[in-house]
């Protein structure tokens, strides 16, 4: 190890921690909620295809994500002892149309664009 570096209490060197990270990406994600903490923003996002919900961490606190837009998100997964999905990039998912979180009317009430 370099000067001033020390081994964590777990016995792993600082250089082996990057070996515990791997890439992830997900599409068709919609924002459920956002919580701000002192060190990061945490997004709960749902994949509308699989119905899975992901907790994504934004340590830059710079991501602007709206609830009515589908997103493609890429980042890193830390699997050392607890699963953390850390956001590296966010872009609108252009393959999926905007979708409201509001449920559709069962009786067909509401707007109709049929001509």
C-alpha positions in Angstrom: 0.0 0.0 0.0 1.1 3.6 -0.6 2.3 6.0 2.1 -0.4 7.0 4.5 -2.8 4.2 3.4 -4.0 1.7 5.9 -6.0 -1.5 5.7 -9.7 -1.2 6.8 -10.8 -3.1 9.9 -12.1 -5.9 7.7 -8.6 -6.7 6.5 -9.2 -5.8 2.9 -6.8 -3.4 1.3 -8.1 -0.2 -0.2 -7.1 -1.4 -3.6 -9.3 -4.5 -3.4 -12.5 -2.5 -2.8 -12.8 -1.6 -6.4 -12.9 -5.4 -7.2 -16.2 -5.5 -5.2 -17.9 -3.0 -7.6 -19.6 -3.9 -10.9 -21.7 -2.0 -13.4 -25.5 -1.9 -13.6 -28.0 -0.3 -15.9 -31.7 -0.2 -16.0 -34.3 1.2 -18.4 -37.9 2.3 -18.1 -37.5 3.6 -14.5 -40.0 6.0 -13.0 -39.5 8.1 -9.9 -41.5 7.0 -6.9 -39.8 9.3 -4.3 -36.6 11.2 -3.5 -35.1 11.7 -0.1 -32.3 14.2 0.7 -29.6 13.3 3.2 -26.6 15.3 4.2 -24.3 13.1 2.1 -26.5 12.0 -0.8 -29.9 12.0 -2.5 -31.8 8.7 -2.5 -34.2 7.9 -5.3 -36.8 5.1 -5.2 -37.5 4.2 -8.8 -39.7 1.5 -10.3 -39.1 -0.5 -13.4 -42.5 -0.5 -15.1 -41.7 -3.7 -17.0 -40.7 -5.9 -14.1 -42.4 -3.9 -11.3 -39.1 -4.0 -9.4 -38.3 -1.0 -7.1 -34.7 0.2 -6.9 -33.0 2.4 -4.3 -30.5 4.5 -6.1 -27.9 6.7 -4.4 -26.8 10.1 -5.9 -23.7 11.2 -4.0 -23.3 14.2 -6.3 -26.8 15.5 -5.4 -27.0 16.8 -9.0 -29.5 14.6 -10.6 -32.8 16.2 -11.7 -35.4 13.4 -12.1 -39.1 14.1 -12.7 -41.8 11.7 -11.8 -43.6 11.7 -15.2 -40.6 10.7 -17.3 -39.0 7.3 -18.0 -35.2 7.1 -17.4 -32.3 5.0 -18.3 -29.8 4.9 -15.4 -26.3 3.5 -15.2 -23.9 3.2 -12.3 -22.0 1.0 -10.0 -23.1 -1.7 -7.5 -21.2 -2.0 -4.2 -21.7 -5.5 -3.0 -19.2 -5.5 -0.1 -21.7 -6.1 2.7 -24.9 -4.2 1.6 -26.2 -3.6 -1.8 -25.8 0.1 -3.0 -26.7 1.2 -6.5 -24.7 4.4 -7.1 -25.8 6.6 -10.0 -23.2 7.6 -12.5 -25.5 8.7 -15.4 -29.1 9.4 -16.0 -30.8 10.1 -19.3 -34.4 10.1 -20.5 -35.6 6.8 -21.9 -36.6 7.7 -25.4 -37.9 4.2 -26.2 -40.7 4.5 -23.6 -43.3 7.3 -23.9 -44.0 9.6 -20.9 -46.4 7.9 -18.5 -48.4 9.3 -15.7 -48.5 7.6 -12.3 -52.2 8.2 -12.2 -54.3 5.1 -12.8 -56.4 4.8 -15.9 -60.2 5.2 -15.6 -61.9 1.9 -15.7 -65.1 3.3 -17.3 -63.1 5.1 -20.0 -63.9 8.5 -18.5 -61.3 11.2 -19.2 -59.6 12.5 -22.2 -59.9 10.7 -25.5 -57.8 11.4 -28.5 -59.8 9.3 -31.0 -60.9 11.2 -34.0 
